[in-house]
Amino acid sequence: ARSTENRLYPWGSLWEPGIANTKELTGGNGTLLPVISQSLTKDISPFGIVAMGGNVSEWTSSDATLYPGNPNAVEKGLKVARGGNFGSAKPTSAATTRLLNPPNLKDSHLGFRLAMDKN
């Protein structure tokens, strides 16, 4: 989501209100939208991936670990989700945000992406 330009948000390095499906877009009420929704067309990465800054946070296959130098502890068995969601505020919609959750957590704010090789 950060691209080769190390963007803070998929669309650029500055927050722009009304781009991602987050609390700010919906006035705090938040609602899940279809990814093909016209209201998400500006939340796009340089790779053409839509809705990485909002809508749902995406599960990853990464185990939760702390970055080097972090003195805190992390519970074993947690998985990482990234990106903002329709319940996120501006600070948690950045591409650098990681959400640490149990792998069996079911939540309407979490989803996943399917990718297919062109071959």
Disulfide bonds with the S-S distance in Angstrom:
none
